[in-house]
Amino acid sequence: MKKGNDHKVYKLKKALYGLKQAPRAWYSRIKSYFMKEGFKKCLYEHSFFIKAHERGKILIVCLYVDDLIFTGYDERMFTDFKKSMMHEFDMTDLERMRYFLGIEVLQEHKGIFIHQRKYTHEVLQRFGMDKCNLVLNPIVPRFKLM
């Protein structure tokens, strides 16, 4: 604060989370939380954390900046993990994943299907091709390339 200007209020030009060191501080914070909760960092992928239960149950968490998804096959582990995360961090549970990092996810009994229909439609609109005729094959059968 400058002398004689103590009556003024300073406006930040960017949010504190926009500082260069913020991502490192956040990753350090969440990594220490995972370690405290008994997770182990995946050896092959730095954004994955794994927690194994003594009865062979497993919980895998994928962290991407400030978004995370988790998977496993034990509902009790899911519930405990969500409660613990909500106690430790200010977060929102969006329930089953429907959209993550630009990929749409459809979860059904038959399986989990991923696609980028919305992104594809936006690309077609951008190039004025959204009204073109649809084809099931990526190339018209018997089409001769020149």
MDTraj code that builds the backbone (N, CA, C; nanometers):
import mdtraj as md
import numpy as np

residues = "MET LYS LYS GLY ASN ASP HIS LYS VAL TYR LYS LEU LYS LYS ALA LEU TYR GLY LEU LYS GLN ALA PRO ARG ALA TRP TYR SER ARG ILE LYS SER TYR PHE MET LYS GLU GLY PHE LYS LYS CYS LEU TYR GLU HIS SER PHE PHE ILE LYS ALA HIS GLU ARG GLY LYS ILE LEU ILE VAL CYS LEU TYR VAL ASP ASP LEU ILE PHE THR GLY TYR ASP GLU ARG MET PHE THR ASP PHE LYS LYS SER MET MET HIS GLU PHE ASP MET THR ASP LEU GLU ARG MET ARG TYR PHE LEU GLY ILE GLU VAL LEU GLN GLU HIS LYS GLY ILE PHE ILE HIS GLN ARG LYS TYR THR HIS GLU VAL LEU GLN ARG PHE GLY MET ASP LYS CYS ASN LEU VAL LEU ASN PRO ILE VAL PRO ARG PHE LYS LEU MET".split()
xyz = np.array([
    [0.0846, -0.1172, 0.0000],
    [0.0000, 0.0000, 0.0000],
    [0.0894, 0.1238, 0.0000],
    [0.0569, 0.2179, -0.0850],
    [0.1355, 0.3401, -0.0941],
    [0.0945, 0.4363, 0.0150],
    [0.1934, 0.5080, 0.0662],
    [0.1688, 0.6063, 0.1712],
    [0.0791, 0.7176, 0.1170],
    [-0.0223, 0.7504, 0.1921],
    [-0.1167, 0.8540, 0.1517],
    [-0.2342, 0.8010, 0.0716],
    [-0.2288, 0.6742, 0.0288],
    [-0.3377, 0.6133, -0.0478],
    [-0.4094, 0.5049, 0.0317],
    [-0.3997, 0.5109, 0.1642],
    [-0.4580, 0.4049, 0.2463],
    [-0.6110, 0.4082, 0.2463],
    [-0.6727, 0.5087, 0.1884],
    [-0.8177, 0.5155, 0.1787],
    [-0.8696, 0.4503, 0.0497],
    [-0.7786, 0.4083, -0.0384],
    [-0.8173, 0.3503, -0.1663],
    [-0.8274, 0.1987, -0.1565],
    [-0.9070, 0.1456, -0.2473],
    [-0.9233, 0.0006, -0.2563],
    [-0.8557, -0.0447, -0.3857],
    [-0.7798, -0.1528, -0.3784],
    [-0.7118, -0.2058, -0.4956],
    [-0.7965, -0.3135, -0.5620],
    [-0.8027, -0.3080, -0.6930],
    [-0.8777, -0.4077, -0.7691],
    [-0.7775, -0.5059, -0.8297],
    [-0.8016, -0.6370, -0.8068],
    [-0.7158, -0.7388, -0.8668],
    [-0.7445, -0.7472, -1.0158],
    [-0.6401, -0.7581, -1.0965],
    [-0.6585, -0.7705, -1.2407],
    [-0.6951, -0.9116, -1.2816],
    [-0.6629, -1.0083, -1.1987],
    [-0.7051, -1.1452, -1.2248],
    [-0.7291, -1.2142, -1.0918],
    [-0.8092, -1.3208, -1.0978],
    [-0.8421, -1.3935, -0.9754],
    [-0.7185, -1.4616, -0.9201],
    [-0.7186, -1.4853, -0.7908],
    [-0.6035, -1.5488, -0.7279],
    [-0.5751, -1.6865, -0.7861],
    [-0.6799, -1.7579, -0.8278],
    [-0.6566, -1.8893, -0.8860],
    [-0.5885, -1.8785, -1.0219],
    [-0.5782, -1.7595, -1.0759],
    [-0.5113, -1.7385, -1.2037],
    [-0.3612, -1.7181, -1.1905],
    [-0.3118, -1.7148, -1.0694],
    [-0.1687, -1.6969, -1.0510],
    [-0.0920, -1.8180, -1.1027],
    [0.0330, -1.7946, -1.1437],
    [0.1128, -1.9028, -1.2025],
    [0.1307, -2.0211, -1.1089],
    [0.1447, -1.9941, -0.9802],
    [0.1723, -2.1025, -0.8856],
    [0.0451, -2.1724, -0.8357],
    [-0.0727, -2.1234, -0.8723],
    [-0.1973, -2.1812, -0.8230],
    [-0.2159, -2.3283, -0.8621],
    [-0.1921, -2.3683, -0.9882],
    [-0.2108, -2.5104, -1.0213],
    [-0.1194, -2.6024, -0.9406],
    [0.0037, -2.5621, -0.9194],
    [0.0956, -2.6448, -0.8412],
    [0.0486, -2.6552, -0.6972],
    [0.0016, -2.5442, -0.6407],
    [-0.0468, -2.5453, -0.5023],
    [-0.1711, -2.6340, -0.4902],
    [-0.2615, -2.6251, -0.5882],
    [-0.3825, -2.7080, -0.5853],
    [-0.3468, -2.8553, -0.5959],
    [-0.2580, -2.8899, -0.6895],
    [-0.2214, -3.0303, -0.7073],
    [-0.1550, -3.0846, -0.5811],
    [-0.0706, -3.0042, -0.5198],
    [-0.0040, -3.0457, -0.3958],
    [-0.1074, -3.0699, -0.2861],
    [-0.2063, -2.9837, -0.2778],
    [-0.3110, -2.9948, -0.1752],
    [-0.3937, -3.1217, -0.1948],
    [-0.4391, -3.1452, -0.3176],
    [-0.5252, -3.2614, -0.3401],
    [-0.4449, -3.3906, -0.3327],
    [-0.3192, -3.3870, -0.3758],
    [-0.2343, -3.5062, -0.3663],
    [-0.2122, -3.5438, -0.2199],
    [-0.1884, -3.4458, -0.1347],
    [-0.1684, -3.4755, 0.0078],
    [-0.2966, -3.5321, 0.0692],
    [-0.4129, -3.4834, 0.0242],
    [-0.5404, -3.5384, 0.0708],
    [-0.5521, -3.6857, 0.0316],
    [-0.5233, -3.7162, -0.0951],
    [-0.5319, -3.8543, -0.1420],
    [-0.4378, -3.9457, -0.0632],
    [-0.3169, -3.9003, -0.0380],
    [-0.2207, -3.9813, 0.0360],
    [-0.2698, -4.0066, 0.1794],
    [-0.3273, -3.9017, 0.2406],
    [-0.3808, -3.9136, 0.3762],
    [-0.4959, -4.0148, 0.3813],
    [-0.5739, -4.0231, 0.2735],
    [-0.6891, -4.1130, 0.2673],
    [-0.6524, -4.2549, 0.2238],
    [-0.5251, -4.2812, 0.2031],
    [-0.4816, -4.4166, 0.1704],
    [-0.4734, -4.4483, 0.0224],
    [-0.4806, -4.3470, -0.0629],
    [-0.4662, -4.3684, -0.2066],
    [-0.3180, -4.3795, -0.2414],
    [-0.2902, -4.4469, -0.3506],
    [-0.1548, -4.4547, -0.4039],
    [-0.1566, -4.3927, -0.5423],
    [-0.0512, -4.3212, -0.5751],
    [-0.0401, -4.2582, -0.7060],
    [-0.0062, -4.3656, -0.8090],
    [-0.0720, -4.3613, -0.9225],
    [-0.0459, -4.4570, -1.0291],
    [0.0954, -4.4349, -1.0826],
    [0.1678, -4.5413, -1.1045],
    [0.3058, -4.5312, -1.1523],
    [0.3144, -4.4848, -1.2972],
    [0.2118, -4.5120, -1.3754],
    [0.2186, -4.4875, -1.5185],
    [0.1460, -4.3617, -1.5650],
    [0.0562, -4.3119, -1.4843],
    [-0.0219, -4.1939, -1.5220],
    [-0.0332, -4.1023, -1.4017],
    [0.0240, -3.9828, -1.4104],
    [0.0332, -3.8956, -1.2926],
    [-0.1000, -3.8410, -1.2437],
    [-0.2056, -3.8505, -1.3220],
    [-0.3342, -3.7951, -1.2786],
    [-0.4279, -3.9012, -1.2200],
    [-0.3798, -4.0238, -1.2025],
    [-0.4624, -4.1306, -1.1469],
    [-0.4164, -4.1663, -1.0058],
    [-0.5146, -4.1851, -0.9177],
    [-0.4889, -4.2287, -0.7813],
    [-0.5740, -4.3530, -0.7563],
    [-0.5167, -4.4513, -0.6881],
    [-0.5838, -4.5788, -0.6683],
    [-0.5889, -4.6124, -0.5201],
    [-0.7060, -4.6572, -0.4752],
    [-0.7217, -4.7024, -0.3371],
    [-0.7752, -4.8445, -0.3410],
    [-0.6991, -4.9346, -0.2824],
    [-0.7397, -5.0746, -0.2790],
    [-0.7872, -5.1092, -0.1389],
    [-0.8950, -5.1825, -0.1318],
    [-0.9513, -5.2272, -0.0047],
    [-0.9012, -5.3684, 0.0218],
    [-0.8949, -5.4065, 0.1477],
    [-0.8414, -5.5389, 0.1825],
    [-0.9226, -5.6546, 0.1235],
    [-1.0472, -5.6320, 0.0885],
    [-1.1302, -5.7377, 0.0309],
    [-1.1250, -5.7396, -0.1220],
    [-1.0196, -5.6839, -0.1781],
    [-1.0025, -5.6859, -0.3233],
    [-1.0785, -5.5778, -0.3976],
    [-1.1460, -5.4908, -0.3245],
    [-1.2207, -5.3833, -0.3893],
    [-1.1244, -5.2696, -0.4219],
    [-1.1560, -5.1945, -0.5276],
    [-1.0656, -5.0893, -0.5736],
    [-1.1449, -4.9649, -0.6129],
    [-1.0851, -4.8492, -0.5907],
    [-1.1431, -4.7212, -0.6307],
    [-1.0354, -4.6465, -0.7074],
    [-1.0661, -4.6057, -0.8297],
    [-0.9709, -4.5338, -0.9132],
    [-1.0239, -4.3932, -0.9351],
    [-0.9388, -4.2933, -0.9094],
    [-0.9767, -4.1527, -0.9259],
    [-0.8881, -4.0921, -1.0329],
    [-0.9500, -4.0256, -1.1299],
    [-0.8772, -3.9540, -1.2345],
    [-0.8957, -3.8051, -1.2094],
    [-0.7850, -3.7339, -1.1973],
    [-0.7875, -3.5906, -1.1695],
    [-0.7405, -3.5151, -1.2924],
    [-0.8191, -3.4183, -1.3363],
    [-0.7796, -3.3309, -1.4468],
    [-0.8050, -3.1879, -1.4014],
    [-0.6990, -3.1176, -1.3664],
    [-0.7011, -2.9829, -1.3106],
    [-0.7900, -2.9825, -1.1870],
    [-0.9127, -2.9302, -1.1961],
    [-1.0002, -2.9300, -1.0788],
    [-1.1253, -3.0148, -1.1002],
    [-1.1236, -3.0981, -1.2024],
    [-1.2323, -3.1936, -1.2257],
    [-1.1807, -3.3323, -1.1920],
    [-1.2670, -3.4141, -1.1362],
    [-1.2255, -3.5522, -1.1142],
    [-1.3414, -3.6461, -1.1382],
    [-1.3064, -3.7654, -1.1828],
    [-1.4036, -3.8727, -1.1993],
    [-1.3469, -3.9941, -1.1264],
    [-1.4346, -4.0803, -1.0830],
    [-1.3868, -4.2007, -1.0159],
    [-1.4699, -4.3197, -1.0603],
    [-1.4079, -4.4348, -1.0478],
    [-1.4745, -4.5578, -1.0872],
    [-1.4318, -4.6712, -0.9956],
    [-1.5035, -4.7762, -1.0016],
    [-1.4787, -4.8943, -0.9210],
    [-1.6038, -4.9793, -0.9269],
    [-1.6181, -5.0723, -0.8355],
    [-1.7388, -5.1543, -0.8372],
    [-1.7997, -5.1726, -0.6992],
    [-1.7619, -5.0871, -0.6036],
    [-1.8188, -5.0977, -0.4697],
    [-1.8899, -4.9673, -0.4337],
    [-2.0216, -4.9763, -0.4237],
    [-2.1045, -4.8583, -0.3959],
    [-2.0678, -4.7937, -0.2619],
    [-2.0323, -4.8744, -0.1641],
    [-1.9952, -4.8233, -0.0310],
    [-1.8683, -4.7370, -0.0389],
    [-1.7710, -4.7797, -0.1187],
    [-1.6490, -4.7009, -0.1371],
    [-1.6812, -4.5673, -0.2039],
    [-1.7740, -4.5697, -0.3002],
    [-1.8161, -4.4458, -0.3667],
    [-1.8742, -4.3481, -0.2655],
    [-1.9664, -4.3978, -0.1844],
    [-2.0342, -4.3137, -0.0860],
    [-1.9357, -4.2557, 0.0147],
    [-1.8479, -4.3402, 0.0672],
    [-1.7480, -4.2931, 0.1636],
    [-1.6551, -4.1892, 0.1014],
    [-1.6143, -4.2140, -0.0230],
    [-1.5247, -4.1211, -0.0918],
    [-1.5921, -3.9855, -0.1130],
    [-1.7167, -3.9874, -0.1586],
    [-1.7882, -3.8611, -0.1815],
    [-1.8067, -3.7830, -0.0521],
    [-1.8436, -3.8520, 0.0570],
    [-1.8598, -3.7848, 0.1866],
    [-1.7287, -3.7213, 0.2317],
    [-1.6206, -3.7957, 0.2189],
    [-1.4900, -3.7462, 0.2595],
    [-1.4485, -3.6245, 0.1769],
    [-1.4695, -3.6314, 0.0459],
    [-1.4337, -3.5190, -0.0419],
    [-1.5167, -3.3948, -0.0096],
    [-1.6458, -3.4143, 0.0134],
    [-1.7323, -3.3002, 0.0436],
    [-1.6991, -3.2384, 0.1792],
    [-1.6496, -3.3200, 0.2707],
    [-1.6080, -3.2685, 0.4014],
    [-1.4787, -3.1872, 0.3878],
    [-1.3898, -3.2318, 0.3024],
    [-1.2584, -3.1687, 0.2869],
    [-1.2597, -3.0488, 0.1923],
    [-1.3391, -3.0567, 0.0849],
    [-1.3398, -2.9544, -0.0196],
    [-1.4808, -2.9055, -0.0464],
    [-1.4905, -2.7855, -0.1002],
    [-1.6180, -2.7321, -0.1448],
    [-1.6394, -2.7871, -0.2850],
    [-1.7292, -2.8827, -0.2983],
    [-1.7457, -2.9478, -0.4272],
    [-1.8914, -2.9818, -0.4534],
    [-1.9187, -3.0160, -0.5777],
    [-2.0527, -3.0540, -0.6199],
    [-2.0484, -3.1948, -0.6760],
    [-2.1413, -3.2778, -0.6351],
    [-2.1533, -3.4124, -0.6892],
    [-2.2516, -3.4071, -0.8046],
    [-2.2034, -3.4322, -0.9247],
    [-2.2886, -3.4272, -1.0432],
    [-2.3473, -3.5635, -1.0782],
    [-2.3388, -3.6586, -0.9845],
    [-2.3917, -3.7941, -1.0021],
    [-2.3210, -3.8644, -1.1177],
    [-2.3929, -3.9454, -1.1940],
    [-2.3308, -4.0205, -1.3028],
    [-2.2765, -3.9262, -1.4100],
    [-2.1617, -3.9623, -1.4628],
    [-2.0979, -3.8786, -1.5639],
    [-2.1788, -3.8798, -1.6933],
    [-2.2018, -3.7607, -1.7460],
    [-2.2698, -3.7453, -1.8738],
    [-2.1816, -3.6739, -1.9755],
    [-2.0870, -3.5941, -1.9257],
    [-2.0036, -3.5122, -2.0127],
    [-1.8719, -3.4876, -1.9401],
    [-1.7590, -3.5136, -2.0037],
    [-1.6302, -3.4919, -1.9398],
    [-1.5263, -3.4562, -2.0456],
    [-1.4652, -3.3390, -2.0303],
    [-1.3593, -3.2916, -2.1197],
    [-1.3977, -3.2988, -2.2672],
    [-1.5204, -3.2578, -2.2979],
    [-1.5659, -3.2538, -2.4359],
    [-1.6186, -3.3850, -2.4895],
    [-1.6195, -3.4886, -2.4078],
    [-1.6676, -3.6192, -2.4515],
    [-1.7986, -3.6497, -2.3807],
    [-1.9002, -3.6827, -2.4590],
    [-2.0298, -3.7184, -2.4019],
    [-2.0290, -3.8668, -2.3657],
    [-2.0855, -3.8976, -2.2504],
    [-2.0831, -4.0353, -2.1991],
    [-2.2264, -4.0816, -2.1754],
    [-2.2574, -4.1991, -2.2288],
    [-2.3886, -4.2598, -2.2096],
    [-2.3668, -4.3922, -2.1371],
    [-2.4210, -4.4033, -2.0150],
    [-2.4043, -4.5246, -1.9354],
    [-2.5356, -4.6017, -1.9340],
    [-2.5295, -4.7238, -1.9857],
    [-2.6465, -4.8105, -1.9912],
    [-2.6083, -4.9487, -1.9411],
    [-2.7086, -5.0350, -1.9276],
    [-2.6816, -5.1729, -1.8846],
    [-2.5982, -5.2478, -1.9885],
    [-2.6150, -5.2117, -2.1174],
    [-2.5408, -5.2782, -2.2243],
    [-2.3934, -5.2393, -2.2239],
    [-2.3614, -5.1259, -2.1615],
    [-2.2227, -5.0804, -2.1590],
    [-2.2141, -4.9300, -2.1484],
    [-2.0934, -4.8793, -2.1570],
    [-2.0679, -4.7354, -2.1521],
    [-2.0249, -4.6924, -2.2916],
    [-2.0927, -4.5923, -2.3454],
    [-2.0664, -4.5455, -2.4812],
    [-2.0210, -4.4003, -2.4759],
    [-1.9170, -4.3685, -2.5520],
    [-1.8682, -4.2310, -2.5568],
    [-1.8765, -4.1807, -2.7010],
    [-1.9031, -4.0535, -2.7152],
    [-1.9085, -3.9933, -2.8485],
    [-1.8866, -3.8431, -2.8362],
    [-1.8715, -3.7791, -2.9499],
    [-1.8544, -3.6341, -2.9543],
    [-1.9549, -3.5736, -3.0517],
    [-2.0797, -3.6131, -3.0387],
    [-2.1853, -3.5675, -3.1289],
    [-2.1965, -3.4142, -3.1292],
    [-2.1969, -3.3541, -3.0114],
    [-2.2110, -3.2080, -3.0021],
    [-2.0945, -3.1375, -3.0708],
    [-1.9721, -3.1852, -3.0449],
    [-1.8539, -3.1248, -3.1061],
    [-1.8582, -3.1399, -3.2583],
    [-1.8965, -3.2588, -3.3056],
    [-1.9048, -3.2847, -3.4491],
    [-2.0068, -3.1917, -3.5135],
    [-2.1206, -3.1741, -3.4487],
    [-2.2241, -3.0843, -3.5011],
    [-2.1720, -2.9397, -3.5082],
    [-2.0977, -2.8959, -3.4066],
    [-2.0407, -2.7606, -3.4073],
    [-1.9413, -2.7420, -3.5216],
    [-1.8594, -2.8443, -3.5491],
    [-1.7641, -2.8368, -3.6604],
    [-1.8391, -2.8284, -3.7925],
    [-1.9427, -2.9108, -3.8094],
    [-2.0215, -2.9063, -3.9322],
    [-2.0874, -2.7698, -3.9500],
    [-2.1398, -2.7115, -3.8428],
    [-2.2008, -2.5784, -3.8508],
    [-2.0981, -2.4739, -3.8901],
    [-1.9802, -2.4816, -3.8303],
    [-1.8750, -2.3821, -3.8570],
    [-1.8387, -2.3801, -4.0055],
    [-1.8398, -2.4955, -4.0714],
    [-1.8014, -2.5033, -4.2117],
    [-1.9220, -2.5104, -4.3058],
    [-2.0419, -2.4825, -4.2519],
    [-2.1617, -2.4775, -4.3343],
    [-2.2027, -2.6124, -4.3915],
    [-2.1706, -2.7194, -4.3213],
    [-2.2019, -2.8527, -4.3721],
    [-2.3080, -2.9240, -4.2892],
    [-2.3733, -2.8539, -4.1981],
    [-2.4715, -2.9181, -4.1107],
    [-2.5992, -2.9584, -4.1842],
    [-2.6228, -2.9076, -4.3026],
    [-2.7419, -2.9427, -4.3805],
    [-2.7104, -3.0464, -4.4894],
    [-2.5888, -3.0968, -4.4925],
    [-2.5497, -3.1951, -4.5943],
    [-2.6192, -3.3288, -4.5706],
    [-2.6225, -3.4093, -4.6760],
    [-2.6827, -3.5432, -4.6657],
    [-2.5930, -3.6331, -4.5813],
    [-2.6554, -3.7162, -4.4980],
    [-2.5818, -3.8092, -4.4131],
    [-2.5481, -3.9359, -4.4895],
    [-2.4333, -3.9941, -4.4577],
    [-2.3979, -4.1264, -4.5102],
    [-2.3503, -4.2106, -4.3934],
    [-2.3787, -4.3404, -4.3987],
    [-2.3388, -4.4303, -4.2917],
    [-2.1921, -4.4706, -4.3038],
    [-2.1380, -4.4687, -4.4251],
    [-1.9979, -4.5025, -4.4465],
    [-1.9155, -4.3747, -4.4540],
    [-1.7904, -4.3799, -4.4084],
    [-1.7088, -4.2596, -4.4173],
    [-1.6779, -4.2201, -4.5618],
    [-1.6928, -4.3132, -4.6544],
    [-1.6727, -4.2840, -4.7962],
    [-1.7831, -4.3563, -4.8736],
    [-1.8275, -4.2969, -4.9811],
    [-1.9333, -4.3563, -5.0625],
    [-1.8790, -4.4829, -5.1280],
    [-1.9520, -4.5942, -5.1198],
    [-1.9037, -4.7181, -5.1819],
    [-1.8765, -4.7008, -5.3313],
    [-1.7716, -4.7640, -5.3796],
    [-1.7269, -4.7629, -5.5198],
    [-1.6862, -4.6249, -5.5694],
    [-1.6605, -4.5305, -5.4787],
    [-1.6165, -4.3970, -5.5174],
    [-1.4702, -4.4051, -5.5605],
    [-1.4370, -4.3483, -5.6781],
    [-1.2993, -4.3546, -5.7291],
    [-1.2260, -4.2271, -5.6894],
    [-1.1154, -4.2443, -5.6173],
    [-1.0326, -4.1310, -5.5794],
    [-0.9407, -4.0949, -5.6955],
    [-0.9182, -3.9670, -5.7159],
    [-0.8301, -3.9239, -5.8257],
    [-0.7139, -3.8467, -5.7691],
])
top = md.Topology()
chain = top.add_chain()
for i, resn in enumerate(residues, 1):
    res = top.add_residue(resn, chain, resSeq=i)
    for name in ("N", "CA", "C"):
        top.add_atom(name, md.element.get_by_symbol(name[0]), res)
traj = md.Trajectory(xyz[None], top)
